[in-house]
């Protein structure tokens, strides 16, 4: 029998534990549940010890961020599959079993995500993962059900099971041994797009990433870092370039990286013209970080394909053009 550990990373998220942990316990009774606490100061640990004494608790001595926290927690696991689950997610009945069946059918599947819907608008897909992640030829990530800021209603159009490019870190099932083998999350990312980087690493070695529409969870989103927080802008722009530096071929990097710099500067100018100087400065700060640490991140390119790279899930065009010029708003209208 496939062993499963559900791992919830917590940092000052007691309110989410109070609200969502009972449902996780209710619908995961055959499986181990672990709370990894990133040195919270809001009484989370005391709350867990008092109210959920049978839950395995891993305490981490400082806040290492999403990436570092999960790396330290998963290093202590021996289960076949670990579930990376945000604390602000409401799971549903039978959310685990269909995904485990997929893993058991195909040993080349490395990671799987369920359907992610919005907790507050339950007929809409959730920004962080929708119905599975994709990426365009220039490194812009998007999802079935969400292209940039346009989010689709869930009408059953993505109730299928299919291969994707990346699985959302909000709720990602991954083979524990592969998480460890391919280095886990890059801690220099801290948070945001670390799951895309990890999935790309595994796909370069021939593994698959899947979406399972039979499993459904609801995500609050922005529970750790609010959507309008300037630090989120900084991390998104910075990490999207780091993903390219670490994973594109050298030939592609030579021309795609300058193109991305140009597009980012256009975005910064747009922020300035709209009066949003903070986000414009975050883009410049992100670029400064990339330049200062370019050599360090380029040297991380050790997980290169030993077999043919799995390129399923890459949109071969420039998504910004399709969205802003061609007016494409739905995944189903994209021409792969």
C-alpha positions, 0 to 999 in steps of 0.5 A: 500500500502506498504510504502518504504524508500530508504536510502543512507548513505553518507560520503564524497561521493559527486562524487557518489551522483552527478553520481548516485542519479539522476538515483535513483530518476528517478526509485524510484518516488513512494517512499521516498528517504533519504540521511543520511550524516555521517558528510561529509566534502566534501561539500556533504550537501551543494550540496544536499541542492542546487541541490536536495532540495526536498530530505529528508536529515538526518544529523548525527553529526559525522561519526559513520561508516556504521553500526552506520550511518544506525542505526541512520537514520533508527531509524527515519523511519516509513515506512514498508520497508527500502532500505539500498542502497550504494551511489555507486550503479546505480539502474535500471528501475523496481528495487523496485516493484518485491521485494515489491511483494515478501514481500507482498506474505510472511510475514516471509521474513525479507530481500531481495537483488537484483542481484548485477552486477559490474558497470565497468564490467557489465557482471560480478557479483559484489563481495559484493553480487552477486546473494545472500549470503551464508555461509559455516559451518565454517563461510566463506561467499560467493555468488552465482556468487562469491566464494572468488576471483573467479567471474562469468559472468552473463549468466542468470544462477541466474535470479531466485527468491530463499531463501538465507542466507544473503542479501548484505548491498550494496543493502538490502531491509528489514522490518523496524520493524524487523531491529529495533526489532533485534537491527539493525547493530552491531556498534562494526563491524563499517563496513563489515559483519554486514549484515550477522550478522543481517540476521543470527539473524533474521534467528535464529528466523525463518525468511527468507532472499531472492534473487530476480533476477528480480531486477538488480543494478550495484555496483562500489564497494570499494567506501568507503574503497578500496579493497586493504586497510589493514583496510579492511583486519582487518575488514574482519578477525575480523568481521568474527570471531565476527559473529561466537561468536555471532551466533553459538551454544556454542557447535559448537563454542567450536571447530569451533573457534579454527579451524578458529584461525588456518586457520587465522594464516595460512593465516597470514603466507602466507601473510608473505611469499609473502612479505605482512607484513601489511595484516599479521599484520592486522590479528594479530590485528584482533585476539587481538581485539577479545580476548580483547572483547570476553566476551562483544561479547559473551553477545550479544547472546540474539537473540536466536531461539524462534522457529526452526532456519532457516538454509537455505543457510548454505553450510555444508562443509569447503569451503576453501577445496572445493575451493583450494583442490577440485578446485570448482570455481562456486556456481553451482558445490558446493554439498549442 
